[in-house]
Amino acid sequence: MGIRIADLDPAERPRERLMRLGPPALRDDELLALLLGTGGPGKSSLDVARGLLERCGARELVRMPAAALCRAGGLGPGRACAIAAARELVHRWDLRAADGAELTGPRQVWEHLHGLRHERKEHFVALYLSARNRLLHTETVSIGTLTASLVHPREVFGPAVERAAAGVIVAHNHPSGEARPSPEDRAATARLERAGRILGVPLLDHVVVADGGFFSFREDGGLKP
């Protein structure tokens, strides 16, 4: 039987430690235990959190959908959905917090979209910039399958017109970890570039995001200045 949190010294309980020291002071298992809220038969929330981290690892937990979290053991649908929802909130808030940042090249885009590197499905994202390359808004245009993400120009350039963006950078992740673009990626880039020229809102770059690096159509010569 695991140690109950109620049996710990009050100063060592995760909730009290977070209130006193702040989230950075807590270990991964303590933070996850707080998110879980309760444990299971004969197990505290700390026991369940440690078991999840040991079986799956933090890197895999970042990627697992709610159904997979349930199958990992020790979690019902409610707590699995809570973890998935918290992960999505962090991703969205992270994107919004960077509004106003200067994006001068594909590396900054890759760093800004670091959360996409661990997604299991392709996410196609549009970044709307001011004339000074300041980020006005980030929007997830579509979420595709493991192998393809379908994007229509109106979904990319509609928000650009509404926000009076001076330019657009699009990006998507490759769950395979390989940043090299596919023929479909090249075709989508050419289509979006043509649409941007017609609308007067240039497509500044298309960045393929992968865990180990990125590919820039602009740097590769696939987009004209």
ChimeraX attribute file (.defattr): number of C-alpha atoms within 10 A of each C-alpha:
attribute: neighborCount
match mode: 1-to-1
recipient: residues
	/A:1	8
	/A:2	13
	/A:3	13
	/A:4	15
	/A:5	20
	/A:6	9
	/A:7	9
	/A:8	11
	/A:9	8
	/A:10	12
	/A:11	10
	/A:12	12
	/A:13	17
	/A:14	23
	/A:15	19
	/A:16	12
	/A:17	16
	/A:18	17
	/A:19	9
	/A:20	11
	/A:21	11
	/A:22	11
	/A:23	15
	/A:24	9
	/A:25	13
	/A:26	15
	/A:27	11
	/A:28	14
	/A:29	21
	/A:30	22
	/A:31	18
	/A:32	20
	/A:33	22
	/A:34	16
	/A:35	15
	/A:36	20
	/A:37	11
	/A:38	16
	/A:39	19
	/A:40	12
	/A:41	8
	/A:42	10
	/A:43	17
	/A:44	21
	/A:45	24
	/A:46	25
	/A:47	22
	/A:48	22
	/A:49	24
	/A:50	18
	/A:51	16
	/A:52	20
	/A:53	16
	/A:54	11
	/A:55	12
	/A:56	15
	/A:57	12
	/A:58	13
	/A:59	10
	/A:60	11
	/A:61	20
	/A:62	17
	/A:63	19
	/A:64	19
	/A:65	16
	/A:66	21
	/A:67	14
	/A:68	13
	/A:69	22
	/A:70	17
	/A:71	12
	/A:72	16
	/A:73	12
	/A:74	19
	/A:75	21
	/A:76	14
	/A:77	12
	/A:78	11
	/A:79	18
	/A:80	21
	/A:81	17
	/A:82	14
	/A:83	20
	/A:84	18
	/A:85	14
	/A:86	12
	/A:87	15
	/A:88	14
	/A:89	12
	/A:90	12
	/A:91	15
	/A:92	15
	/A:93	10
	/A:94	15
	/A:95	19
	/A:96	15
	/A:97	10
	/A:98	15
	/A:99	16
	/A:100	14
	/A:101	14
	/A:102	16
	/A:103	17
	/A:104	11
	/A:105	16
	/A:106	22
	/A:107	16
	/A:108	13
	/A:109	23
	/A:110	24
	/A:111	14
	/A:112	15
	/A:113	20
	/A:114	18
	/A:115	21
	/A:116	25
	/A:117	24
	/A:118	21
	/A:119	20
	/A:120	19
	/A:121	20
	/A:122	23
	/A:123	25
	/A:124	22
	/A:125	23
	/A:126	23
	/A:127	27
	/A:128	29
	/A:129	26
	/A:130	17
	/A:131	10
	/A:132	11
	/A:133	18
	/A:134	19
	/A:135	22
	/A:136	20
	/A:137	20
	/A:138	21
	/A:139	17
	/A:140	17
	/A:141	21
	/A:142	18
	/A:143	16
	/A:144	15
	/A:145	13
	/A:146	15
	/A:147	12
	/A:148	16
	/A:149	19
	/A:150	15
	/A:151	17
	/A:152	13
	/A:153	15
	/A:154	12
	/A:155	14
	/A:156	26
	/A:157	23
	/A:158	10
	/A:159	19
	/A:160	23
	/A:161	16
	/A:162	8
	/A:163	14
	/A:164	14
	/A:165	22
	/A:166	20
	/A:167	23
	/A:168	27
	/A:169	22
	/A:170	23
	/A:171	25
	/A:172	28
	/A:173	30
	/A:174	26
	/A:175	21
	/A:176	16
	/A:177	15
	/A:178	16
	/A:179	20
	/A:180	15
	/A:181	17
	/A:182	13
	/A:183	9
	/A:184	12
	/A:185	18
	/A:186	14
	/A:187	11
	/A:188	17
	/A:189	21
	/A:190	15
	/A:191	14
	/A:192	23
	/A:193	22
	/A:194	14
	/A:195	19
	/A:196	20
	/A:197	11
	/A:198	10
	/A:199	12
	/A:200	12
	/A:201	19
	/A:202	21
	/A:203	26
	/A:204	22
	/A:205	25
	/A:206	29
	/A:207	26
	/A:208	25
	/A:209	33
	/A:210	24
	/A:211	19
	/A:212	9
	/A:213	15
	/A:214	24
	/A:215	20
	/A:216	23
	/A:217	19
	/A:218	17
	/A:219	14
	/A:220	8
	/A:221	9
	/A:222	14
	/A:223	16
	/A:224	12
	/A:225	9
